[in-house]
Amino acid sequence: MKIIDVKKQAAMKNIHNVNAAKVYDSEFALTVHLTLKAGESLKPHITPVDVFFYVLEGEPTIMVGKEKQKVKADHLIESPAKIPHCIYNETDQIVRVLVVKVPKPKSETKLL
């Protein structure tokens, strides 16, 4: 059994310049743990594969396509492939989100 302490994973350099750590990386899927400080956000972007976001902590605002909505911990949000999406922390609290990409992307994310 492999056990990963998500909060202890080292942040990786990323196009969004936020705290993002790979916590699962296989040939089939990729999972990233995001921690957004108050006022931080991702840059709007498009991924070549389906993505879902699972909110662990806080109340981020999620944009998928033309929809934008504030969500809470334990909400799961789907974002289909090739649709613009973004995560915003418009609060004064920490936001933590698991981002799961399936299948694992073989091409790059495109910033808008």
N, CA, C and O atoms as a MOPAC input file, in Angstrom:
PM7 MOZYME 1SCF
protein

 N      0.84700 1    -1.17900 1     0.00000 1
 C      0.00000 1     0.00000 1     0.00000 1
 C      0.88800 1     1.23700 1     0.00000 1
 O      1.87000 1     1.32600 1     0.73700 1
 N      0.51900 1     2.17500 1    -0.83700 1
 C      1.23700 1     3.44300 1    -0.89300 1
 C      0.33800 1     4.51200 1    -0.28300 1
 O     -0.81100 1     4.67000 1    -0.69500 1
 N      0.85800 1     5.23900 1     0.69100 1
 C      0.10100 1     6.29600 1     1.35100 1
 C      0.84400 1     7.60800 1     1.15500 1
 O      2.04900 1     7.69500 1     1.39000 1
 N      0.11400 1     8.62200 1     0.72300 1
 C      0.70900 1     9.93100 1     0.45100 1
 C      0.05800 1    10.96200 1     1.36900 1
 O     -1.16500 1    11.09900 1     1.38700 1
 N      0.87300 1    11.68000 1     2.12300 1
 C      0.37500 1    12.76800 1     2.95400 1
 C      0.29400 1    14.00100 1     2.05800 1
 O      1.29700 1    14.67000 1     1.81100 1
 N     -0.89700 1    14.28700 1     1.58100 1
 C     -1.11000 1    15.32800 1     0.58800 1
 C     -0.54700 1    16.67800 1     1.01900 1
 O      0.07200 1    17.37500 1     0.21500 1
 N     -0.75300 1    17.05000 1     2.26900 1
 C     -0.30200 1    18.36300 1     2.74500 1
 C      1.21800 1    18.48200 1     2.80700 1
 O      1.73900 1    19.59400 1     2.88800 1
 N      1.94200 1    17.36000 1     2.77200 1
 C      3.40300 1    17.38900 1     2.87100 1
 C      4.11500 1    17.29500 1     1.52800 1
 O      5.34500 1    17.26800 1     1.48900 1
 N      3.37200 1    17.24600 1     0.43000 1
 C      3.99600 1    17.14900 1    -0.88600 1
 C      4.55900 1    18.50300 1    -1.30200 1
 O      3.94100 1    19.54200 1    -1.07000 1
 N      5.71700 1    18.48000 1    -1.90600 1
 C      6.38100 1    19.71900 1    -2.32900 1
 C      5.64500 1    20.36300 1    -3.49900 1
 O      5.18400 1    19.67700 1    -4.41200 1
 N      5.54400 1    21.67600 1    -3.46000 1
 C      4.93200 1    22.41900 1    -4.55700 1
 C      5.80800 1    22.32000 1    -5.79300 1
 O      7.03300 1    22.25000 1    -5.69900 1
 N      5.17000 1    22.31600 1    -6.94100 1
 C      5.90400 1    22.26900 1    -8.20900 1
 C      5.74200 1    23.60100 1    -8.93200 1
 O      4.76800 1    24.32100 1    -8.71600 1
 N      6.69200 1    23.91500 1    -9.77800 1
 C      6.59000 1    25.11600 1   -10.60200 1
 C      5.42400 1    24.90500 1   -11.56900 1
 O      5.27100 1    23.82600 1   -12.14200 1
 N      4.60500 1    25.94300 1   -11.74500 1
 C      3.44800 1    25.80000 1   -12.63200 1
 C      3.12000 1    27.13400 1   -13.29400 1
 O      3.57700 1    28.18800 1   -12.85200 1
 N      2.32700 1    27.07500 1   -14.34900 1
 C      2.00100 1    28.26400 1   -15.14300 1
 C      1.12800 1    29.26500 1   -14.39500 1
 O      0.99100 1    30.41400 1   -14.81500 1
 N      0.53500 1    28.82300 1   -13.28100 1
 C     -0.36400 1    29.68900 1   -12.51700 1
 C      0.34200 1    30.40700 1   -11.36200 1
 O     -0.22100 1    31.32200 1   -10.76000 1
 N      1.56400 1    29.99500 1   -11.05600 1
 C      2.34000 1    30.56400 1    -9.94600 1
 C      1.59500 1    30.48900 1    -8.61600 1
 O      1.56600 1    31.45000 1    -7.84800 1
 N      0.99200 1    29.31900 1    -8.35800 1
 C      0.31700 1    29.06100 1    -7.08200 1
 C      0.89800 1    27.78500 1    -6.47700 1
 O      1.65800 1    27.07100 1    -7.13100 1
 N      0.53800 1    27.50600 1    -5.23400 1
 C      1.00000 1    26.29600 1    -4.56800 1
 C      0.24000 1    25.09900 1    -5.13100 1
 O     -0.94300 1    24.91400 1    -4.84600 1
 N      0.92200 1    24.29700 1    -5.92500 1
 C      0.33800 1    23.11700 1    -6.55600 1
 C      1.32500 1    21.96400 1    -6.42200 1
 O      2.50000 1    22.10000 1    -6.76400 1
 N      0.84200 1    20.83000 1    -5.92100 1
 C      1.70400 1    19.66500 1    -5.72100 1
 C      1.07400 1    18.43900 1    -6.36900 1
 O     -0.09700 1    18.13800 1    -6.13500 1
 N      1.85400 1    17.73400 1    -7.18400 1
 C      1.37200 1    16.46700 1    -7.73800 1
 C      1.27100 1    15.46000 1    -6.60100 1
 O      2.22500 1    15.25800 1    -5.85000 1
 N      0.11700 1    14.83600 1    -6.48400 1
 C     -0.04000 1    13.82400 1    -5.43800 1
 C     -0.30400 1    12.43800 1    -6.02300 1
 O     -0.19800 1    11.42900 1    -5.32600 1
 N     -0.64800 1    12.40100 1    -7.30800 1
 C     -0.83900 1    11.11600 1    -7.98600 1
 C     -0.51100 1    11.33100 1    -9.44700 1
 O     -1.02200 1    12.25400 1   -10.08100 1
 N      0.34700 1    10.47100 1    -9.98100 1
 C      0.77500 1    10.61300 1   -11.37100 1
 C      1.01100 1     9.22500 1   -11.93500 1
 O      2.02100 1     8.58600 1   -11.64100 1
 N      0.06900 1     8.76400 1   -12.75000 1
 C      0.20300 1     7.44800 1   -13.38500 1
 C     -0.02700 1     7.62500 1   -14.87700 1
 O     -0.27900 1     8.73500 1   -15.34600 1
 N      0.05900 1     6.53900 1   -15.61300 1
 C     -0.19700 1     6.63300 1   -17.04900 1
 C     -1.66700 1     6.90800 1   -17.34100 1
 O     -2.01000 1     7.25500 1   -18.47200 1
 N     -2.54600 1     6.76100 1   -16.34200 1
 C     -3.98800 1     6.88500 1   -16.54600 1
 C     -4.59800 1     8.18600 1   -16.01700 1
 O     -5.61900 1     8.63400 1   -16.53700 1
 N     -4.00000 1     8.79200 1   -15.00900 1
 C     -4.58800 1     9.98400 1   -14.38800 1
 C     -3.50000 1    10.82600 1   -13.73000 1
 O     -2.38800 1    10.36400 1   -13.47100 1
 N     -3.86500 1    12.07400 1   -13.47300 1
 C     -2.97300 1    13.01400 1   -12.78800 1
 C     -3.80400 1    13.76800 1   -11.75700 1
 O     -4.87200 1    14.29000 1   -12.07400 1
 N     -3.31000 1    13.82400 1   -10.51800 1
 C     -4.00700 1    14.54300 1    -9.46100 1
 C     -3.06200 1    15.56000 1    -8.84100 1
 O     -1.92400 1    15.24800 1    -8.48800 1
 N     -3.56400 1    16.79000 1    -8.71800 1
 C     -2.78600 1    17.89000 1    -8.15700 1
 C     -3.54600 1    18.47000 1    -6.96300 1
 O     -4.76100 1    18.65900 1    -7.01900 1
 N     -2.81700 1    18.74600 1    -5.89200 1
 C     -3.38000 1    19.38600 1    -4.70400 1
 C     -3.05300 1    20.87200 1    -4.78400 1
 O     -1.88500 1    21.26100 1    -4.75100 1
 N     -4.09600 1    21.70600 1    -4.89000 1
 C     -3.91700 1    23.15500 1    -4.94900 1
 C     -4.20800 1    23.77500 1    -3.59500 1
 O     -5.17100 1    23.40100 1    -2.92600 1
 N     -3.38300 1    24.71500 1    -3.20000 1
 C     -3.66200 1    25.53800 1    -2.02800 1
 C     -3.59500 1    26.98100 1    -2.49400 1
 O     -2.53900 1    27.47100 1    -2.89500 1
 N     -4.73200 1    27.65200 1    -2.43600 1
 C     -4.81000 1    29.04200 1    -2.85700 1
 C     -4.98400 1    29.92900 1    -1.63400 1
 O     -5.91700 1    29.75200 1    -0.85000 1
 N     -4.07400 1    30.88200 1    -1.48200 1
 C     -4.19100 1    31.87100 1    -0.40700 1
 C     -5.29300 1    32.86100 1    -0.77500 1
 O     -5.75600 1    32.90500 1    -1.91500 1
 N     -5.69700 1    33.64700 1     0.20600 1
 C     -6.71400 1    34.68000 1    -0.02400 1
 C     -6.33400 1    35.52400 1    -1.23400 1
 O     -5.21200 1    36.02300 1    -1.32200 1
 N     -7.27000 1    35.68300 1    -2.16300 1
 C     -7.05300 1    36.51400 1    -3.33900 1
 C     -6.32700 1    35.84700 1    -4.49100 1
 O     -6.25700 1    36.42700 1    -5.57500 1
 N     -5.78400 1    34.65300 1    -4.30200 1
 C     -5.08300 1    33.96500 1    -5.39200 1
 C     -6.07600 1    33.26300 1    -6.32000 1
 O     -7.21000 1    32.96900 1    -5.94000 1
 N     -5.62200 1    33.00700 1    -7.53500 1
 C     -6.44600 1    32.26400 1    -8.48700 1
 C     -5.55300 1    31.61800 1    -9.53800 1
 O     -4.38000 1    31.96100 1    -9.68800 1
 N     -6.13400 1    30.68900 1   -10.24500 1
 C     -5.48200 1    30.16100 1   -11.43400 1
 C     -5.70900 1    31.17100 1   -12.54900 1
 O     -6.50500 1    32.09900 1   -12.40800 1
 N     -5.00400 1    30.98100 1   -13.65600 1
 C     -5.26900 1    31.76400 1   -14.85600 1
 C     -6.28300 1    30.95400 1   -15.66600 1
 O     -6.16100 1    29.73100 1   -15.73400 1
 N     -7.27900 1    31.59600 1   -16.28100 1
 C     -8.21900 1    30.83800 1   -17.10700 1
 C     -7.44600 1    30.02600 1   -18.15300 1
 O     -6.51500 1    30.52500 1   -18.78500 1
 N     -7.85400 1    28.77100 1   -18.31800 1
 C     -7.12900 1    27.88500 1   -19.22300 1
 C     -8.02800 1    26.76400 1   -19.73100 1
 O     -9.15100 1    26.57800 1   -19.26200 1
 N     -7.50500 1    26.03100 1   -20.69500 1
 C     -8.19700 1    24.88900 1   -21.29700 1
 C     -7.27600 1    23.68600 1   -21.19700 1
 O     -6.09200 1    23.77400 1   -21.52500 1
 N     -7.81900 1    22.56300 1   -20.74400 1
 C     -7.04200 1    21.32600 1   -20.71900 1
 C     -7.55900 1    20.39000 1   -21.81500 1
 O     -8.73000 1    20.45600 1   -22.19100 1
 N     -6.69300 1    19.52700 1   -22.31900 1
 C     -7.09500 1    18.63700 1   -23.41100 1
 C     -7.90500 1    17.41400 1   -22.94500 1
 O     -8.34800 1    16.61100 1   -23.76600 1
 N     -8.09100 1    17.28100 1   -21.64400 1
 C     -8.80300 1    16.11900 1   -21.08200 1
 C     -9.85300 1    16.58600 1   -20.07000 1
 O     -9.85400 1    17.74400 1   -19.65200 1
 N    -10.74100 1    15.67700 1   -19.68600 1
 C    -11.71000 1    15.98100 1   -18.64000 1
 C    -10.99000 1    16.22900 1   -17.32200 1
 O     -9.95100 1    15.63200 1   -17.04000 1
 N    -11.56900 1    17.12900 1   -16.51700 1
 C    -11.00800 1    17.47000 1   -15.21000 1
 C    -12.17100 1    17.49700 1   -14.22400 1
 O    -13.28600 1    17.88800 1   -14.57100 1
 N    -11.89600 1    17.07400 1   -12.98300 1
 C    -12.86200 1    17.38800 1   -11.94400 1
 C    -12.12100 1    17.95600 1   -10.74900 1
 O    -10.96500 1    17.62600 1   -10.48600 1
 N    -12.82500 1    18.82100 1   -10.03300 1
 C    -12.28200 1    19.50200 1    -8.86200 1
 C    -13.04100 1    19.01000 1    -7.64500 1
 O    -14.27200 1    18.99200 1    -7.64100 1
 N    -12.31200 1    18.61100 1    -6.60900 1
 C    -12.94100 1    18.23200 1    -5.34500 1
 C    -12.46000 1    19.21800 1    -4.29200 1
 O    -11.26900 1    19.27400 1    -3.98600 1
 N    -13.38100 1    19.99300 1    -3.73900 1
 C    -13.03200 1    21.03200 1    -2.77800 1
 C    -12.81800 1    20.39600 1    -1.40700 1
 O    -13.72700 1    19.79200 1    -0.83900 1
 N    -11.61100 1    20.54300 1    -0.89200 1
 C    -11.25200 1    20.00800 1     0.42100 1
 C    -11.51400 1    21.00800 1     1.53900 1
 O    -11.92900 1    20.63900 1     2.63800 1
 N    -11.26700 1    22.27600 1     1.24200 1
 C    -11.35000 1    23.30800 1     2.28500 1
 C    -11.64500 1    24.64400 1     1.64000 1
 O    -11.15100 1    24.93900 1     0.55100 1
 N    -12.44900 1    25.45500 1     2.30900 1
 C    -12.73100 1    26.80000 1     1.84200 1
 C    -13.92200 1    26.85300 1     0.89900 1
 O    -14.65600 1    25.88100 1     0.72300 1
 N    -14.08800 1    28.04200 1     0.29000 1
 C    -15.21500 1    28.29100 1    -0.60100 1
 C    -14.72700 1    28.99300 1    -1.87500 1
 O    -14.90600 1    30.20100 1    -2.03100 1
 N    -14.11300 1    28.22900 1    -2.78000 1
 C    -13.62600 1    28.83900 1    -4.01900 1
 C    -14.77800 1    29.16100 1    -4.97000 1
 O    -15.88100 1    28.62900 1    -4.85300 1
 N    -14.48000 1    30.04200 1    -5.90300 1
 C    -15.38300 1    30.29700 1    -7.01600 1
 C    -14.79400 1    29.54500 1    -8.20800 1
 O    -13.61800 1    29.69900 1    -8.53700 1
 N    -15.62300 1    28.73700 1    -8.84100 1
 C    -15.17300 1    27.91300 1    -9.96800 1
 C    -15.84800 1    28.40200 1   -11.24300 1
 O    -17.05600 1    28.63900 1   -11.27200 1
 N    -15.05500 1    28.54800 1   -12.28600 1
 C    -15.59200 1    28.88500 1   -13.59800 1
 C    -15.40400 1    27.67200 1   -14.51300 1
 O    -14.30400 1    27.13000 1   -14.62000 1
 N    -16.47500 1    27.25700 1   -15.16300 1
 C    -16.42000 1    26.22400 1   -16.18800 1
 C    -17.24200 1    26.74900 1   -17.36100 1
 O    -18.44900 1    26.95400 1   -17.24200 1
 N    -16.57700 1    26.96300 1   -18.49500 1
 C    -17.26000 1    27.56800 1   -19.63500 1
 C    -17.71300 1    28.96800 1   -19.26900 1
 O    -16.91100 1    29.78200 1   -18.81200 1
 N    -18.99300 1    29.25700 1   -19.46600 1
 C    -19.53700 1    30.58400 1   -19.15200 1
 C    -20.15800 1    30.63700 1   -17.77100 1
 O    -20.63800 1    31.69100 1   -17.35200 1
 N    -20.15800 1    29.51000 1   -17.04500 1
 C    -20.73300 1    29.47700 1   -15.70300 1
 C    -19.65500 1    29.74500 1   -14.65800 1
 O    -18.52000 1    29.28500 1   -14.78400 1
 N    -20.03100 1    30.49700 1   -13.62600 1
 C    -19.11100 1    30.80400 1   -12.53400 1
 C    -19.92200 1    30.75300 1   -11.24700 1
 O    -20.92800 1    31.44900 1   -11.11100 1
 N    -19.47400 1    29.91500 1   -10.29300 1
 C    -20.25100 1    29.74400 1    -9.07200 1
 C    -19.34900 1    29.48700 1    -7.87600 1
 O    -18.32400 1    28.81500 1    -7.99100 1
 N    -19.73900 1    30.03000 1    -6.72200 1
 C    -19.03900 1    29.76500 1    -5.47400 1
 C    -19.49800 1    28.40800 1    -4.96000 1
 O    -20.69100 1    28.10600 1    -4.95800 1
 N    -18.53200 1    27.58500 1    -4.52100 1
 C    -18.82400 1    26.24300 1    -4.02200 1
 C    -18.19600 1    26.06600 1    -2.65100 1
 O    -17.44000 1    26.91900 1    -2.18500 1
 N    -18.51600 1    24.95000 1    -2.01100 1
 C    -18.04800 1    24.69800 1    -0.64700 1
 C    -17.26300 1    23.39300 1    -0.56900 1
 O    -17.20000 1    22.62800 1    -1.53100 1
 N    -16.66800 1    23.15800 1     0.59400 1
 C    -15.95900 1    21.90100 1     0.85200 1
 C    -16.90100 1    20.73100 1     0.60100 1
 O    -18.10000 1    20.80300 1     0.86800 1
 N    -16.32600 1    19.65700 1     0.08400 1
 C    -17.02300 1    18.41300 1    -0.26300 1
 C    -17.90200 1    18.53100 1    -1.49600 1
 O    -18.72800 1    17.65400 1    -1.74800 1
 N    -17.73900 1    19.59800 1    -2.27000 1
 C    -18.39300 1    19.68400 1    -3.57300 1
 C    -17.41700 1    19.17400 1    -4.63700 1
 O    -16.21100 1    19.40700 1    -4.55400 1
 N    -17.95600 1    18.48200 1    -5.62900 1
 C    -17.17800 1    17.99800 1    -6.76700 1
 C    -17.72500 1    18.68500 1    -8.00400 1
 O    -18.93400 1    18.68500 1    -8.23700 1
 N    -16.83500 1    19.27100 1    -8.80200 1
 C    -17.23400 1    20.04100 1    -9.96600 1
 C    -16.59300 1    19.42300 1   -11.20000 1
 O    -15.38200 1    19.20600 1   -11.23000 1
 N    -17.39700 1    19.14000 1   -12.21400 1
 C    -16.89700 1    18.56300 1   -13.46100 1
 C    -16.55900 1    19.66400 1   -14.45500 1
 O    -17.25900 1    20.67300 1   -14.54600 1
 N    -15.48000 1    19.45800 1   -15.19700 1
 C    -15.09600 1    20.37200 1   -16.26600 1
 C    -14.68500 1    19.53200 1   -17.47400 1
 O    -13.61800 1    18.91700 1   -17.46500 1
 N    -15.52100 1    19.50300 1   -18.51200 1
 C    -15.20500 1    18.69200 1   -19.69200 1
 C    -13.94400 1    19.16800 1   -20.41800 1
 O    -13.53400 1    20.32100 1   -20.28900 1
 N    -13.36200 1    18.28900 1   -21.15600 1
 C    -12.17400 1    18.60600 1   -21.95500 1
 C    -12.45400 1    19.77100 1   -22.89100 1
 O    -13.56500 1    19.93500 1   -23.39600 1
 N    -11.42800 1    20.57000 1   -23.10800 1
 C    -11.41900 1    21.65700 1   -24.09300 1
 C    -12.42500 1    22.76700 1   -23.79300 1
 O    -12.83700 1    23.49500 1   -24.69600 1
 N    -12.81900 1    22.89700 1   -22.53000 1
 C    -13.71300 1    23.97100 1   -22.08600 1
 C    -12.90900 1    24.88000 1   -21.14100 1
 O    -12.23000 1    24.37000 1   -20.25100 1
 N    -12.96600 1    26.19500 1   -21.30600 1
 C    -12.23400 1    27.07300 1   -20.38200 1
 C    -12.69900 1    26.86100 1   -18.93900 1
 O    -13.88900 1    26.68900 1   -18.67400 1
 N    -11.74300 1    26.87700 1   -18.02100 1
 C    -12.08600 1    26.76900 1   -16.60200 1
 C    -11.04900 1    27.50100 1   -15.75700 1
 O     -9.95400 1    27.82900 1   -16.21200 1
 N    -11.44600 1    27.74500 1   -14.49200 1
 C    -10.57200 1    28.48900 1   -13.59700 1
 C    -11.07000 1    28.31500 1   -12.16700 1
 O    -12.24900 1    28.04900 1   -11.93400 1
 N    -10.14900 1    28.46900 1   -11.21100 1
 C    -10.49300 1    28.44100 1    -9.78700 1
 C    -10.00000 1    29.74200 1    -9.17100 1
 O     -8.84400 1    30.12700 1    -9.34800 1
 N    -10.88900 1    30.41500 1    -8.44600 1
 C    -10.58700 1    31.69400 1    -7.80300 1
 C    -10.80100 1    31.57000 1    -6.29700 1
 O    -11.76400 1    30.94700 1    -5.85000 1
 N     -9.91400 1    32.15500 1    -5.53200 1
 C    -10.15600 1    32.28400 1    -4.09200 1
 C    -10.44600 1    33.75300 1    -3.82600 1
 O     -9.53200 1    34.56100 1    -3.66000 1
 N    -11.72600 1    34.08300 1    -3.78800 1
 C    -12.15700 1    35.45600 1    -3.57500 1
 C    -12.51700 1    35.69400 1    -2.10800 1
 O    -13.25400 1    36.62500 1    -1.78400 1
 N    -11.98900 1    34.84200 1    -1.22700 1
 C    -12.27600 1    34.94500 1     0.20700 1
 C    -11.00500 1    35.34500 1     0.95800 1
 O     -9.95200 1    35.54800 1     0.35300 1
 N    -11.11500 1    35.45300 1     2.26000 1
 C     -9.94200 1    35.76200 1     3.08300 1
 C     -9.43400 1    34.51300 1     3.80600 1
 O     -8.65700 1    34.60800 1     4.75600 1
 N     -9.88000 1    33.34900 1     3.34900 1
 C     -9.48400 1    32.06000 1     3.93900 1
 C     -8.69500 1    31.24400 1     2.91000 1
 O     -8.72400 1    31.54000 1     1.71500 1
 N     -8.00300 1    30.22900 1     3.38300 1
 C     -7.30200 1    29.28000 1     2.49700 1
 C     -8.33200 1    28.43100 1     1.74600 1
 O     -9.37800 1    28.07600 1     2.29100 1
 N     -8.02200 1    28.11700 1     0.50700 1
 C     -8.81600 1    27.18600 1    -0.29900 1
 C     -7.90300 1    26.03800 1    -0.70000 1
 O     -6.78800 1    26.25700 1    -1.17100 1
 N     -8.38600 1    24.80100 1    -0.50900 1
 C     -7.63700 1    23.61700 1    -0.95500 1
 C     -8.53700 1    22.78200 1    -1.85000 1
 O     -9.68400 1    22.49600 1    -1.50800 1
 N     -8.00000 1    22.39300 1    -3.00500 1
 C     -8.77000 1    21.66300 1    -4.01000 1
 C     -7.90800 1    20.55900 1    -4.59900 1
 O     -6.73300 1    20.77200 1    -4.90000 1
 N     -8.49700 1    19.37100 1    -4.76400 1
 C     -7.85300 1    18.32400 1    -5.55300 1
 C     -8.32800 1    18.48400 1    -6.98900 1
 O     -9.52800 1    18.56300 1    -7.25200 1
 N     -7.37900 1    18.53100 1    -7.91300 1
 C     -7.67300 1    18.63400 1    -9.33800 1
 C     -7.28100 1    17.29800 1    -9.96200 1
 O     -6.12100 1    16.89000 1    -9.89200 1
 N     -8.25500 1    16.61600 1   -10.57300 1
 C     -8.00100 1    15.29900 1   -11.15400 1
 C     -8.23400 1    15.38000 1   -12.65600 1
 O     -9.31100 1    15.76200 1   -13.11300 1
 N     -7.20600 1    15.01500 1   -13.41500 1
 C     -7.28000 1    15.01300 1   -14.88600 1
 C     -7.29800 1    13.56900 1   -15.36500 1
 O     -6.40300 1    12.78200 1   -15.05600 1
 N     -8.34900 1    13.23600 1   -16.13600 1
 C     -8.48500 1    11.87900 1   -16.65400 1
 C     -8.94300 1    11.90200 1   -18.10700 1
 O     -9.89000 1    12.61600 1   -18.43500 1
 N     -8.30400 1    11.15100 1   -18.97400 1
 C     -7.04700 1    10.44900 1   -18.72000 1
 C     -5.90500 1    11.45400 1   -18.56600 1
 O     -6.07500 1    12.64800 1   -18.80800 1
 N     -4.75600 1    10.95400 1   -18.16400 1
 C     -3.59900 1    11.83200 1   -18.00000 1
 C     -3.33900 1    12.55900 1   -19.32400 1
 O     -3.27900 1    11.91800 1   -20.37300 1
 N     -3.18400 1    13.89200 1   -19.28800 1
 C     -2.96300 1    14.64500 1   -20.52400 1
 C     -1.66100 1    14.26300 1   -21.22200 1
 O     -0.64300 1    13.98800 1   -20.58800 1
 N     -1.73300 1    14.25600 1   -22.53400 1
 C     -0.54000 1    13.98500 1   -23.34000 1
 C     -0.08000 1    15.25600 1   -24.06100 1
 O      0.97400 1    15.28000 1   -24.69600 1
 N     -0.89600 1    16.31300 1   -23.94900 1
 C     -0.50700 1    17.60700 1   -24.50900 1
 C     -0.67600 1    18.68200 1   -23.44200 1
 O     -1.26700 1    18.43700 1   -22.39100 1
 N     -0.16200 1    19.85200 1   -23.71500 1
 C     -0.09700 1    20.93000 1   -22.74100 1
 C     -1.43000 1    21.63100 1   -22.51500 1
 O     -2.30400 1    21.63900 1   -23.38200 1
 N     -1.56300 1    22.22000 1   -21.32800 1
 C     -2.66500 1    23.11000 1   -21.00300 1
 C     -2.47200 1    24.39600 1   -21.78300 1
 O     -1.34200 1    24.84300 1   -21.98200 1
 N     -3.57800 1    24.99600 1   -22.22700 1
 C     -3.51800 1    26.23200 1   -23.02200 1
 C     -4.07900 1    27.38000 1   -22.18800 1
 O     -5.25100 1    27.36100 1   -21.81300 1
 N     -3.24100 1    28.38600 1   -21.89600 1
 C     -3.70400 1    29.58900 1   -21.20200 1
 C     -4.54300 1    30.43800 1   -22.14300 1
 O     -4.30600 1    30.47600 1   -23.35100 1
 N     -5.52200 1    31.11300 1   -21.57000 1
 C     -6.37100 1    32.00300 1   -22.37900 1
 C     -5.88400 1    33.43700 1   -22.25900 1
 O     -6.46400 1    34.33900 1   -22.86400 1

